[in-house]
Amino acid sequence: MILLGIVLDTLHDKTTLEYARAVNLYGLLCIDTNRATEAVEHLQQGLQIREKLLGPEHPRVAVSFSNLGMCYTEIGPPMLDEAMKSLEKSLTIRLKSDPGMVGNTYSNMSSLYLRMRQPNQAEATLAKCPSLKDMNDDSFLRTDNPRFSRLQSPSHCIGPRD
């Protein structure tokens, strides 16, 4: 995180796609380190640069909207409406220009619905992920995707078991 902060400081032109990528990564690291409120500014900055340079319908703009939606979801109740707006924008763009990535947005929307205490809607949304189309409960639980639950034998567990 410190190293990325140094990189941001050394990039003199704060209007380039490289800067947008770096500031977006910094925002994601803030989310991962439980500093979602701090992440908003960075993710919004990256989004603004991408929209200006690439246009509002570009797949990279959809990435920025999806990341903002995930960030707002992490912040919680005061930002859940903003999370939905961002994720809906991401989905609209991805359905037009990058359909291979719609699963990412559906997954983030599913997390939002869980945060909103709507588990049925979360499950229905997650089921829209193309990569989960042919999955049943057993194969879903056994997937290697780290975002999904996984059944593990005790030999795979790290640390004490409850």
MIKOLSE-248329 format. One record per atom (N, C-alpha, C): atom name; y, z, x; residue in one letter. Coordinates in Angstrom, 3 decimals. Example, Ala and Ser with C-alpha at 12.3 -4.5 7.8 and 13.67 -1.06 7.14 Angstrom:
<atoms>
{atom 'N',{-5.690,7.800,13.190},'A'},
{atom 'CA',{-4.500,7.800,12.300},'A'},
{atom 'C',{-3.300,7.800,13.200},'A'},
{atom 'N',{-2.250,7.080,12.850},'S'},
{atom 'CA',{-1.060,7.140,13.670},'S'},
{atom 'C',{0.030,7.870,12.900},'S'},
</atoms>
This chain:
<atoms>
{atom 'N',{-1.183,0.000,0.834},'M'},
{atom 'CA',{0.000,0.000,0.000},'M'},
{atom 'C',{1.250,0.000,0.881},'M'},
{atom 'N',{1.238,0.802,1.910},'I'},
{atom 'CA',{2.380,0.851,2.822},'I'},
{atom 'C',{2.561,-0.500,3.505},'I'},
{atom 'N',{1.451,-1.087,3.930},'L'},
{atom 'CA',{1.506,-2.381,4.601},'L'},
{atom 'C',{2.087,-3.442,3.678},'L'},
{atom 'N',{1.682,-3.449,2.424},'L'},
{atom 'CA',{2.212,-4.424,1.483},'L'},
{atom 'C',{3.704,-4.188,1.245},'L'},
{atom 'N',{4.132,-2.944,1.226},'G'},
{atom 'CA',{5.561,-2.635,1.114},'G'},
{atom 'C',{6.338,-3.203,2.286},'G'},
{atom 'N',{5.768,-3.130,3.470},'I'},
{atom 'CA',{6.404,-3.705,4.665},'I'},
{atom 'C',{6.485,-5.221,4.527},'I'},
{atom 'N',{5.416,-5.831,4.040},'V'},
{atom 'CA',{5.412,-7.285,3.837},'V'},
{atom 'C',{6.507,-7.674,2.859},'V'},
{atom 'N',{6.642,-6.945,1.762},'L'},
{atom 'CA',{7.691,-7.245,0.791},'L'},
{atom 'C',{9.079,-7.145,1.419},'L'},
{atom 'N',{9.261,-6.151,2.267},'D'},
{atom 'CA',{10.558,-5.973,2.927},'D'},
{atom 'C',{10.865,-7.105,3.907},'D'},
{atom 'N',{9.818,-7.674,4.508},'T'},
{atom 'CA',{10.054,-8.721,5.511},'T'},
{atom 'C',{10.207,-10.110,4.894},'T'},
{atom 'N',{9.801,-10.279,3.644},'L'},
{atom 'CA',{10.001,-11.563,2.979},'L'},
{atom 'C',{11.462,-11.633,2.528},'L'},
{atom 'N',{12.228,-12.420,3.223},'H'},
{atom 'CA',{13.677,-12.463,2.971},'H'},
{atom 'C',{14.029,-13.216,1.695},'H'},
{atom 'N',{13.294,-14.274,1.406},'D'},
{atom 'CA',{13.575,-15.049,0.198},'D'},
{atom 'C',{12.768,-14.468,-0.960},'D'},
{atom 'N',{13.438,-13.775,-1.830},'K'},
{atom 'CA',{12.792,-13.076,-2.941},'K'},
{atom 'C',{12.669,-13.964,-4.185},'K'},
{atom 'N',{12.737,-15.277,-3.983},'T'},
{atom 'CA',{12.653,-16.213,-5.102},'T'},
{atom 'C',{11.479,-17.181,-4.966},'T'},
{atom 'N',{10.575,-16.930,-4.052},'T'},
{atom 'CA',{9.480,-17.855,-3.789},'T'},
{atom 'C',{8.195,-17.425,-4.499},'T'},
{atom 'N',{7.273,-18.369,-4.615},'L'},
{atom 'CA',{5.973,-18.040,-5.194},'L'},
{atom 'C',{5.212,-17.062,-4.310},'L'},
{atom 'N',{5.414,-17.132,-3.007},'E'},
{atom 'CA',{4.763,-16.181,-2.101},'E'},
{atom 'C',{5.241,-14.760,-2.385},'E'},
{atom 'N',{6.529,-14.626,-2.614},'Y'},
{atom 'CA',{7.065,-13.306,-2.937},'Y'},
{atom 'C',{6.527,-12.843,-4.303},'Y'},
{atom 'N',{6.468,-13.759,-5.260},'A'},
{atom 'CA',{5.935,-13.412,-6.579},'A'},
{atom 'C',{4.487,-12.925,-6.459},'A'},
{atom 'N',{3.697,-13.590,-5.626},'R'},
{atom 'CA',{2.302,-13.175,-5.424},'R'},
{atom 'C',{2.240,-11.785,-4.795},'R'},
{atom 'N',{3.076,-11.547,-3.803},'A'},
{atom 'CA',{3.068,-10.254,-3.111},'A'},
{atom 'C',{3.538,-9.122,-4.025},'A'},
{atom 'N',{4.595,-9.358,-4.789},'V'},
{atom 'CA',{5.114,-8.309,-5.665},'V'},
{atom 'C',{4.133,-8.047,-6.816},'V'},
{atom 'N',{3.428,-9.091,-7.258},'N'},
{atom 'CA',{2.396,-8.917,-8.277},'N'},
{atom 'C',{1.259,-8.053,-7.735},'N'},
{atom 'N',{0.831,-8.334,-6.526},'L'},
{atom 'CA',{-0.226,-7.541,-5.900},'L'},
{atom 'C',{0.211,-6.086,-5.745},'L'},
{atom 'N',{1.459,-5.884,-5.359},'Y'},
{atom 'CA',{1.984,-4.524,-5.234},'Y'},
{atom 'C',{1.910,-3.803,-6.594},'Y'},
{atom 'N',{2.272,-4.517,-7.667},'G'},
{atom 'CA',{2.190,-3.932,-9.001},'G'},
{atom 'C',{0.760,-3.560,-9.371},'G'},
{atom 'N',{-0.188,-4.432,-9.033},'L'},
{atom 'CA',{-1.595,-4.123,-9.322},'L'},
{atom 'C',{-2.068,-2.903,-8.532},'L'},
{atom 'N',{-1.623,-2.795,-7.301},'L'},
{atom 'CA',{-1.977,-1.617,-6.503},'L'},
{atom 'C',{-1.371,-0.349,-7.102},'L'},
{atom 'N',{-0.172,-0.453,-7.644},'C'},
{atom 'CA',{0.432,0.699,-8.321},'C'},
{atom 'C',{-0.429,1.122,-9.513},'C'},
{atom 'N',{-0.914,0.148,-10.281},'I'},
{atom 'CA',{-1.786,0.480,-11.417},'I'},
{atom 'C',{-3.037,1.184,-10.913},'I'},
{atom 'N',{-3.639,0.631,-9.863},'D'},
{atom 'CA',{-4.887,1.191,-9.334},'D'},
{atom 'C',{-4.707,2.587,-8.740},'D'},
{atom 'N',{-3.480,2.943,-8.386},'T'},
{atom 'CA',{-3.223,4.266,-7.819},'T'},
{atom 'C',{-2.512,5.182,-8.825},'T'},
{atom 'N',{-2.705,4.874,-10.112},'N'},
{atom 'CA',{-2.203,5.715,-11.197},'N'},
{atom 'C',{-0.679,5.812,-11.219},'N'},
{atom 'N',{-0.028,4.691,-10.911},'R'},
{atom 'CA',{1.436,4.638,-10.962},'R'},
{atom 'C',{1.862,3.428,-11.795},'R'},
{atom 'N',{1.315,3.348,-13.013},'A'},
{atom 'CA',{1.552,2.182,-13.864},'A'},
{atom 'C',{3.029,2.016,-14.213},'A'},
{atom 'N',{3.745,3.098,-14.418},'T'},
{atom 'CA',{5.167,2.984,-14.748},'T'},
{atom 'C',{5.928,2.292,-13.628},'T'},
{atom 'N',{5.600,2.624,-12.396},'E'},
{atom 'CA',{6.229,1.972,-11.239},'E'},
{atom 'C',{5.827,0.494,-11.158},'E'},
{atom 'N',{4.636,0.168,-11.607},'A'},
{atom 'CA',{4.123,-1.201,-11.524},'A'},
{atom 'C',{4.911,-2.166,-12.410},'A'},
{atom 'N',{5.436,-1.689,-13.521},'V'},
{atom 'CA',{6.110,-2.567,-14.485},'V'},
{atom 'C',{7.194,-3.397,-13.810},'V'},
{atom 'N',{8.060,-2.765,-13.072},'E'},
{atom 'CA',{9.169,-3.469,-12.414},'E'},
{atom 'C',{8.657,-4.597,-11.518},'E'},
{atom 'N',{7.637,-4.325,-10.749},'H'},
{atom 'CA',{7.100,-5.322,-9.825},'H'},
{atom 'C',{6.441,-6.474,-10.574},'H'},
{atom 'N',{5.670,-6.151,-11.588},'L'},
{atom 'CA',{4.996,-7.198,-12.355},'L'},
{atom 'C',{5.992,-8.061,-13.124},'L'},
{atom 'N',{7.036,-7.442,-13.657},'Q'},
{atom 'CA',{8.070,-8.207,-14.355},'Q'},
{atom 'C',{8.813,-9.123,-13.391},'Q'},
{atom 'N',{9.070,-8.639,-12.205},'Q'},
{atom 'CA',{9.754,-9.451,-11.200},'Q'},
{atom 'C',{8.908,-10.677,-10.835},'Q'},
{atom 'N',{7.621,-10.473,-10.621},'G'},
{atom 'CA',{6.728,-11.588,-10.327},'G'},
{atom 'C',{6.673,-12.580,-11.477},'G'},
{atom 'N',{6.625,-12.086,-12.711},'L'},
{atom 'CA',{6.608,-12.946,-13.889},'L'},
{atom 'C',{7.872,-13.799,-13.954},'L'},
{atom 'N',{9.025,-13.195,-13.749},'Q'},
{atom 'CA',{10.290,-13.936,-13.823},'Q'},
{atom 'C',{10.340,-15.063,-12.793},'Q'},
{atom 'N',{9.899,-14.783,-11.587},'I'},
{atom 'CA',{9.885,-15.805,-10.542},'I'},
{atom 'C',{8.939,-16.937,-10.931},'I'},
{atom 'N',{7.751,-16.587,-11.379},'R'},
{atom 'CA',{6.760,-17.613,-11.746},'R'},
{atom 'C',{7.256,-18.463,-12.909},'R'},
{atom 'N',{7.839,-17.836,-13.933},'E'},
{atom 'CA',{8.347,-18.615,-15.062},'E'},
{atom 'C',{9.435,-19.590,-14.619},'E'},
{atom 'N',{10.309,-19.126,-13.751},'K'},
{atom 'CA',{11.410,-19.970,-13.292},'K'},
{atom 'C',{10.900,-21.150,-12.464},'K'},
{atom 'N',{9.960,-20.894,-11.564},'L'},
{atom 'CA',{9.497,-21.938,-10.655},'L'},
{atom 'C',{8.389,-22.818,-11.240},'L'},
{atom 'N',{7.568,-22.269,-12.116},'L'},
{atom 'CA',{6.402,-23.001,-12.604},'L'},
{atom 'C',{6.501,-23.425,-14.065},'L'},
{atom 'N',{7.390,-22.803,-14.807},'G'},
{atom 'CA',{7.499,-23.078,-16.234},'G'},
{atom 'C',{6.698,-22.072,-17.041},'G'},
{atom 'N',{7.021,-21.950,-18.324},'P'},
{atom 'CA',{6.436,-20.899,-19.154},'P'},
{atom 'C',{4.974,-21.101,-19.532},'P'},
{atom 'N',{4.409,-22.279,-19.313},'E'},
{atom 'CA',{3.032,-22.560,-19.737},'E'},
{atom 'C',{2.054,-22.646,-18.571},'E'},
{atom 'N',{2.472,-22.255,-17.392},'H'},
{atom 'CA',{1.613,-22.375,-16.204},'H'},
{atom 'C',{0.558,-21.259,-16.171},'H'},
{atom 'N',{-0.650,-21.557,-15.687},'P'},
{atom 'CA',{-1.701,-20.536,-15.594},'P'},
{atom 'C',{-1.294,-19.282,-14.810},'P'},
{atom 'N',{-0.462,-19.418,-13.791},'R'},
{atom 'CA',{-0.027,-18.242,-13.026},'R'},
{atom 'C',{0.883,-17.344,-13.860},'R'},
{atom 'N',{1.617,-17.943,-14.794},'V'},
{atom 'CA',{2.437,-17.156,-15.721},'V'},
{atom 'C',{1.512,-16.358,-16.648},'V'},
{atom 'N',{0.414,-16.988,-17.062},'A'},
{atom 'CA',{-0.572,-16.278,-17.886},'A'},
{atom 'C',{-1.147,-15.083,-17.137},'A'},
{atom 'N',{-1.397,-15.245,-15.829},'V'},
{atom 'CA',{-1.882,-14.131,-15.007},'V'},
{atom 'C',{-0.878,-12.986,-15.042},'V'},
{atom 'N',{0.391,-13.311,-14.885},'S'},
{atom 'CA',{1.427,-12.272,-14.900},'S'},
{atom 'C',{1.481,-11.551,-16.239},'S'},
{atom 'N',{1.402,-12.310,-17.339},'F'},
{atom 'CA',{1.400,-11.674,-18.657},'F'},
{atom 'C',{0.171,-10.784,-18.838},'F'},
{atom 'N',{-0.977,-11.250,-18.379},'S'},
{atom 'CA',{-2.197,-10.448,-18.503},'S'},
{atom 'C',{-2.081,-9.159,-17.697},'S'},
{atom 'N',{-1.545,-9.255,-16.487},'N'},
{atom 'CA',{-1.367,-8.059,-15.654},'N'},
{atom 'C',{-0.377,-7.087,-16.280},'N'},
{atom 'N',{0.698,-7.608,-16.854},'L'},
{atom 'CA',{1.655,-6.736,-17.543},'L'},
{atom 'C',{0.996,-6.047,-18.737},'L'},
{atom 'N',{0.203,-6.798,-19.483},'G'},
{atom 'CA',{-0.498,-6.208,-20.620},'G'},
{atom 'C',{-1.418,-5.081,-20.196},'G'},
{atom 'N',{-2.133,-5.309,-19.091},'M'},
{atom 'CA',{-3.017,-4.264,-18.563},'M'},
{atom 'C',{-2.194,-3.044,-18.134},'M'},
{atom 'N',{-1.053,-3.290,-17.522},'C'},
{atom 'CA',{-0.181,-2.208,-17.068},'C'},
{atom 'C',{0.341,-1.391,-18.248},'C'},
{atom 'N',{0.848,-2.075,-19.277},'Y'},
{atom 'CA',{1.353,-1.382,-20.457},'Y'},
{atom 'C',{0.240,-0.587,-21.145},'Y'},
{atom 'N',{-0.980,-1.137,-21.128},'T'},
{atom 'CA',{-2.115,-0.411,-21.704},'T'},
{atom 'C',{-2.333,0.896,-20.958},'T'},
{atom 'N',{-2.239,0.856,-19.636},'E'},
{atom 'CA',{-2.410,2.063,-18.824},'E'},
{atom 'C',{-1.322,3.097,-19.100},'E'},
{atom 'N',{-0.107,2.633,-19.353},'I'},
{atom 'CA',{0.992,3.562,-19.650},'I'},
{atom 'C',{0.712,4.300,-20.948},'I'},
{atom 'N',{0.204,3.586,-21.933},'G'},
{atom 'CA',{-0.217,4.244,-23.165},'G'},
{atom 'C',{0.706,4.049,-24.342},'G'},
{atom 'N',{0.626,4.969,-25.316},'P'},
{atom 'CA',{1.247,4.793,-26.629},'P'},
{atom 'C',{2.677,4.267,-26.672},'P'},
{atom 'N',{3.572,4.651,-25.826},'P'},
{atom 'CA',{4.900,4.065,-26.034},'P'},
{atom 'C',{4.951,2.565,-25.721},'P'},
{atom 'N',{3.942,2.040,-25.024},'M'},
{atom 'CA',{3.991,0.647,-24.574},'M'},
{atom 'C',{2.871,-0.227,-25.147},'M'},
{atom 'N',{2.119,0.266,-26.110},'L'},
{atom 'CA',{0.971,-0.497,-26.600},'L'},
{atom 'C',{1.375,-1.769,-27.335},'L'},
{atom 'N',{2.497,-1.748,-28.052},'D'},
{atom 'CA',{2.968,-2.978,-28.701},'D'},
{atom 'C',{3.351,-4.024,-27.651},'D'},
{atom 'N',{3.994,-3.580,-26.589},'E'},
{atom 'CA',{4.348,-4.499,-25.497},'E'},
{atom 'C',{3.093,-5.052,-24.824},'E'},
{atom 'N',{2.084,-4.211,-24.705},'A'},
{atom 'CA',{0.824,-4.662,-24.123},'A'},
{atom 'C',{0.244,-5.799,-24.952},'A'},
{atom 'N',{0.221,-5.636,-26.267},'M'},
{atom 'CA',{-0.337,-6.673,-27.141},'M'},
{atom 'C',{0.480,-7.960,-27.036},'M'},
{atom 'N',{1.790,-7.846,-27.030},'K'},
{atom 'CA',{2.639,-9.040,-26.914},'K'},
{atom 'C',{2.349,-9.789,-25.611},'K'},
{atom 'N',{2.243,-9.059,-24.525},'S'},
{atom 'CA',{1.977,-9.694,-23.230},'S'},
{atom 'C',{0.610,-10.360,-23.208},'S'},
{atom 'N',{-0.391,-9.670,-23.737},'L'},
{atom 'CA',{-1.742,-10.234,-23.738},'L'},
{atom 'C',{-1.853,-11.432,-24.670},'L'},
{atom 'N',{-1.152,-11.405,-25.790},'E'},
{atom 'CA',{-1.152,-12.565,-26.685},'E'},
{atom 'C',{-0.495,-13.772,-26.021},'E'},
{atom 'N',{0.586,-13.540,-25.255},'K'},
{atom 'CA',{1.217,-14.641,-24.513},'K'},
{atom 'C',{0.261,-15.195,-23.469},'K'},
{atom 'N',{-0.425,-14.309,-22.768},'S'},
{atom 'CA',{-1.403,-14.748,-21.774},'S'},
{atom 'C',{-2.479,-15.594,-22.426},'S'},
{atom 'N',{-3.004,-15.128,-23.546},'L'},
{atom 'CA',{-4.075,-15.844,-24.230},'L'},
{atom 'C',{-3.613,-17.223,-24.698},'L'},
{atom 'N',{-2.425,-17.299,-25.268},'T'},
{atom 'CA',{-1.886,-18.578,-25.738},'T'},
{atom 'C',{-1.811,-19.581,-24.597},'T'},
{atom 'N',{-1.285,-19.154,-23.463},'I'},
{atom 'CA',{-1.163,-20.040,-22.300},'I'},
{atom 'C',{-2.540,-20.437,-21.792},'I'},
{atom 'N',{-3.431,-19.462,-21.663},'R'},
{atom 'CA',{-4.757,-19.747,-21.107},'R'},
{atom 'C',{-5.571,-20.663,-22.006},'R'},
{atom 'N',{-5.464,-20.517,-23.304},'L'},
{atom 'CA',{-6.202,-21.396,-24.203},'L'},
{atom 'C',{-5.761,-22.851,-24.026},'L'},
{atom 'N',{-4.488,-23.065,-23.688},'K'},
{atom 'CA',{-3.959,-24.422,-23.485},'K'},
{atom 'C',{-4.224,-24.951,-22.080},'K'},
{atom 'N',{-4.055,-24.106,-21.080},'S'},
{atom 'CA',{-4.010,-24.627,-19.709},'S'},
{atom 'C',{-5.106,-24.121,-18.773},'S'},
{atom 'N',{-5.759,-23.036,-19.117},'D'},
{atom 'CA',{-6.742,-22.442,-18.205},'D'},
{atom 'C',{-7.835,-21.739,-19.004},'D'},
{atom 'N',{-8.584,-22.496,-19.831},'P'},
{atom 'CA',{-9.563,-21.853,-20.708},'P'},
{atom 'C',{-10.647,-21.078,-19.966},'P'},
{atom 'N',{-10.863,-21.372,-18.701},'G'},
{atom 'CA',{-11.862,-20.633,-17.936},'G'},
{atom 'C',{-11.489,-19.179,-17.710},'G'},
{atom 'N',{-10.244,-18.832,-17.920},'M'},
{atom 'CA',{-9.781,-17.464,-17.686},'M'},
{atom 'C',{-9.532,-16.677,-18.973},'M'},
{atom 'N',{-9.853,-17.246,-20.130},'V'},
{atom 'CA',{-9.606,-16.510,-21.373},'V'},
{atom 'C',{-10.412,-15.224,-21.437},'V'},
{atom 'N',{-11.567,-15.197,-20.796},'G'},
{atom 'CA',{-12.392,-13.983,-20.802},'G'},
{atom 'C',{-11.667,-12.798,-20.198},'G'},
{atom 'N',{-10.874,-13.052,-19.154},'N'},
{atom 'CA',{-10.092,-11.993,-18.531},'N'},
{atom 'C',{-9.107,-11.395,-19.529},'N'},
{atom 'N',{-8.421,-12.254,-20.260},'T'},
{atom 'CA',{-7.454,-11.762,-21.240},'T'},
{atom 'C',{-8.162,-11.042,-22.381},'T'},
{atom 'N',{-9.275,-11.600,-22.866},'Y'},
{atom 'CA',{-10.024,-10.916,-23.923},'Y'},
{atom 'C',{-10.502,-9.537,-23.449},'Y'},
{atom 'N',{-10.932,-9.449,-22.208},'S'},
{atom 'CA',{-11.375,-8.170,-21.664},'S'},
{atom 'C',{-10.227,-7.159,-21.636},'S'},
{atom 'N',{-9.053,-7.610,-21.193},'N'},
{atom 'CA',{-7.885,-6.721,-21.182},'N'},
{atom 'C',{-7.475,-6.325,-22.599},'N'},
{atom 'N',{-7.585,-7.270,-23.544},'M'},
{atom 'CA',{-7.272,-6.949,-24.951},'M'},
{atom 'C',{-8.264,-5.924,-25.494},'M'},
{atom 'N',{-9.510,-6.065,-25.104},'S'},
{atom 'CA',{-10.521,-5.107,-25.543},'S'},
{atom 'C',{-10.183,-3.703,-25.052},'S'},
{atom 'N',{-9.749,-3.599,-23.804},'S'},
{atom 'CA',{-9.325,-2.297,-23.273},'S'},
{atom 'C',{-8.146,-1.743,-24.068},'S'},
{atom 'N',{-7.230,-2.621,-24.436},'L'},
{atom 'CA',{-6.081,-2.198,-25.239},'L'},
{atom 'C',{-6.542,-1.661,-26.595},'L'},
{atom 'N',{-7.454,-2.378,-27.247},'Y'},
{atom 'CA',{-7.948,-1.904,-28.544},'Y'},
{atom 'C',{-8.640,-0.542,-28.417},'Y'},
{atom 'N',{-9.357,-0.342,-27.330},'L'},
{atom 'CA',{-9.959,0.984,-27.111},'L'},
{atom 'C',{-8.876,2.040,-26.982},'L'},
{atom 'N',{-7.821,1.712,-26.249},'R'},
{atom 'CA',{-6.706,2.651,-26.075},'R'},
{atom 'C',{-6.037,2.956,-27.412},'R'},
{atom 'N',{-6.063,1.969,-28.308},'M'},
{atom 'CA',{-5.471,2.125,-29.639},'M'},
{atom 'C',{-6.454,2.768,-30.616},'M'},
{atom 'N',{-7.612,3.190,-30.106},'R'},
{atom 'CA',{-8.654,3.830,-30.907},'R'},
{atom 'C',{-9.181,2.905,-32.006},'R'},
{atom 'N',{-9.404,1.641,-31.613},'Q'},
{atom 'CA',{-9.962,0.647,-32.524},'Q'},
{atom 'C',{-11.223,0.050,-31.880},'Q'},
{atom 'N',{-12.303,0.831,-31.807},'P'},
{atom 'CA',{-13.493,0.368,-31.087},'P'},
{atom 'C',{-14.145,-0.872,-31.692},'P'},
{atom 'N',{-14.098,-1.034,-33.009},'N'},
{atom 'CA',{-14.698,-2.218,-33.618},'N'},
{atom 'C',{-13.946,-3.481,-33.213},'N'},
{atom 'N',{-12.625,-3.388,-33.207},'Q'},
{atom 'CA',{-11.806,-4.532,-32.779},'Q'},
{atom 'C',{-12.020,-4.804,-31.288},'Q'},
{atom 'N',{-12.177,-3.737,-30.510},'A'},
{atom 'CA',{-12.437,-3.895,-29.074},'A'},
{atom 'C',{-13.741,-4.654,-28.851},'A'},
{atom 'N',{-14.773,-4.276,-29.574},'E'},
{atom 'CA',{-16.070,-4.945,-29.424},'E'},
{atom 'C',{-15.993,-6.399,-29.871},'E'},
{atom 'N',{-15.321,-6.662,-30.988},'A'},
{atom 'CA',{-15.189,-8.029,-31.493},'A'},
{atom 'C',{-14.413,-8.904,-30.509},'A'},
{atom 'N',{-13.393,-8.339,-29.892},'T'},
{atom 'CA',{-12.591,-9.086,-28.927},'T'},
{atom 'C',{-13.389,-9.348,-27.660},'T'},
{atom 'N',{-14.087,-8.355,-27.178},'L'},
{atom 'CA',{-14.901,-8.534,-25.977},'L'},
{atom 'C',{-15.985,-9.587,-26.201},'L'},
{atom 'N',{-16.499,-9.658,-27.408},'A'},
{atom 'CA',{-17.535,-10.643,-27.726},'A'},
{atom 'C',{-17.018,-12.074,-27.632},'A'},
{atom 'N',{-15.691,-12.259,-27.637},'K'},
{atom 'CA',{-15.110,-13.596,-27.501},'K'},
{atom 'C',{-15.129,-14.103,-26.058},'K'},
{atom 'N',{-15.418,-13.225,-25.116},'C'},
{atom 'CA',{-15.477,-13.632,-23.708},'C'},
{atom 'C',{-16.592,-14.662,-23.537},'C'},
{atom 'N',{-16.273,-15.850,-23.048},'P'},
{atom 'CA',{-17.301,-16.883,-22.884},'P'},
{atom 'C',{-18.487,-16.422,-22.034},'P'},
{atom 'N',{-18.247,-15.620,-21.021},'S'},
{atom 'CA',{-19.334,-15.182,-20.144},'S'},
{atom 'C',{-20.277,-14.203,-20.832},'S'},
{atom 'N',{-19.878,-13.661,-21.974},'L'},
{atom 'CA',{-20.711,-12.711,-22.700},'L'},
{atom 'C',{-21.379,-13.335,-23.919},'L'},
{atom 'N',{-21.176,-14.633,-24.115},'K'},
{atom 'CA',{-21.643,-15.316,-25.315},'K'},
{atom 'C',{-23.120,-15.083,-25.613},'K'},
{atom 'N',{-23.963,-15.183,-24.614},'D'},
{atom 'CA',{-25.405,-15.060,-24.831},'D'},
{atom 'C',{-25.961,-13.701,-24.438},'D'},
{atom 'N',{-25.095,-12.734,-24.260},'M'},
{atom 'CA',{-25.542,-11.425,-23.813},'M'},
{atom 'C',{-25.945,-10.544,-24.990},'M'},
{atom 'N',{-27.003,-9.780,-24.777},'N'},
{atom 'CA',{-27.376,-8.762,-25.756},'N'},
{atom 'C',{-27.043,-7.400,-25.152},'N'},
{atom 'N',{-27.274,-6.328,-25.889},'D'},
{atom 'CA',{-26.903,-4.992,-25.415},'D'},
{atom 'C',{-27.563,-4.659,-24.076},'D'},
{atom 'N',{-28.846,-4.981,-23.945},'D'},
{atom 'CA',{-29.568,-4.642,-22.721},'D'},
{atom 'C',{-29.026,-5.407,-21.510},'D'},
{atom 'N',{-28.826,-6.711,-21.655},'S'},
{atom 'CA',{-28.321,-7.485,-20.509},'S'},
{atom 'C',{-26.875,-7.115,-20.188},'S'},
{atom 'N',{-26.105,-6.741,-21.209},'F'},
{atom 'CA',{-24.724,-6.317,-20.983},'F'},
{atom 'C',{-24.683,-5.051,-20.122},'F'},
{atom 'N',{-25.544,-4.097,-20.425},'L'},
{atom 'CA',{-25.551,-2.844,-19.677},'L'},
{atom 'C',{-26.075,-3.021,-18.254},'L'},
{atom 'N',{-26.833,-4.062,-18.013},'R'},
{atom 'CA',{-27.405,-4.291,-16.690},'R'},
{atom 'C',{-26.586,-5.254,-15.825},'R'},
{atom 'N',{-25.470,-5.719,-16.308},'T'},
{atom 'CA',{-24.688,-6.696,-15.561},'T'},
{atom 'C',{-24.155,-6.112,-14.251},'T'},
{atom 'N',{-23.910,-6.967,-13.301},'D'},
{atom 'CA',{-23.325,-6.547,-12.031},'D'},
{atom 'C',{-21.801,-6.548,-12.070},'D'},
{atom 'N',{-21.214,-6.931,-13.182},'N'},
{atom 'CA',{-19.772,-6.936,-13.308},'N'},
{atom 'C',{-19.269,-5.494,-13.294},'N'},
{atom 'N',{-18.419,-5.125,-12.339},'P'},
{atom 'CA',{-17.977,-3.727,-12.233},'P'},
{atom 'C',{-17.121,-3.251,-13.402},'P'},
{atom 'N',{-16.608,-4.166,-14.224},'R'},
{atom 'CA',{-15.783,-3.749,-15.357},'R'},
{atom 'C',{-16.617,-3.272,-16.527},'R'},
{atom 'N',{-17.919,-3.551,-16.509},'F'},
{atom 'CA',{-18.782,-3.173,-17.612},'F'},
{atom 'C',{-19.675,-2.016,-17.196},'F'},
{atom 'N',{-20.133,-1.276,-18.187},'S'},
{atom 'CA',{-21.062,-0.183,-17.912},'S'},
{atom 'C',{-22.344,-0.745,-17.320},'S'},
{atom 'N',{-23.035,0.073,-16.573},'R'},
{atom 'CA',{-24.264,-0.387,-15.941},'R'},
{atom 'C',{-25.286,0.737,-15.941},'R'},
{atom 'N',{-26.486,0.415,-16.357},'L'},
{atom 'CA',{-27.572,1.381,-16.266},'L'},
{atom 'C',{-27.985,1.471,-14.811},'L'},
{atom 'N',{-28.119,2.665,-14.314},'Q'},
{atom 'CA',{-28.511,2.837,-12.921},'Q'},
{atom 'C',{-29.621,3.867,-12.831},'Q'},
{atom 'N',{-30.522,3.603,-11.926},'S'},
{atom 'CA',{-31.550,4.606,-11.666},'S'},
{atom 'C',{-30.940,5.672,-10.770},'S'},
{atom 'N',{-31.515,6.868,-10.728},'P'},
{atom 'CA',{-30.948,7.934,-9.897},'P'},
{atom 'C',{-30.769,7.535,-8.437},'P'},
{atom 'N',{-31.584,6.613,-7.923},'S'},
{atom 'CA',{-31.443,6.214,-6.521},'S'},
{atom 'C',{-30.159,5.430,-6.278},'S'},
{atom 'N',{-29.549,4.894,-7.349},'H'},
{atom 'CA',{-28.310,4.149,-7.196},'H'},
{atom 'C',{-27.082,5.025,-7.402},'H'},
{atom 'N',{-27.266,6.234,-7.836},'C'},
{atom 'CA',{-26.136,7.117,-8.127},'C'},
{atom 'C',{-25.556,7.667,-6.826},'C'},
{atom 'N',{-24.263,7.754,-6.811},'I'},
{atom 'CA',{-23.570,8.341,-5.659},'I'},
{atom 'C',{-22.995,9.660,-6.134},'I'},
{atom 'N',{-23.268,10.700,-5.408},'G'},
{atom 'CA',{-22.727,12.010,-5.758},'G'},
{atom 'C',{-23.634,12.743,-6.725},'G'},
{atom 'N',{-23.227,13.939,-7.116},'P'},
{atom 'CA',{-24.058,14.763,-7.994},'P'},
{atom 'C',{-24.143,14.183,-9.400},'P'},
{atom 'N',{-25.249,14.441,-10.049},'R'},
{atom 'CA',{-25.426,14.010,-11.428},'R'},
{atom 'C',{-25.102,15.170,-12.349},'R'},
{atom 'N',{-24.519,14.856,-13.500},'D'},
{atom 'CA',{-24.212,15.894,-14.486},'D'},
{atom 'C',{-25.426,16.214,-15.315},'D'},
</atoms>
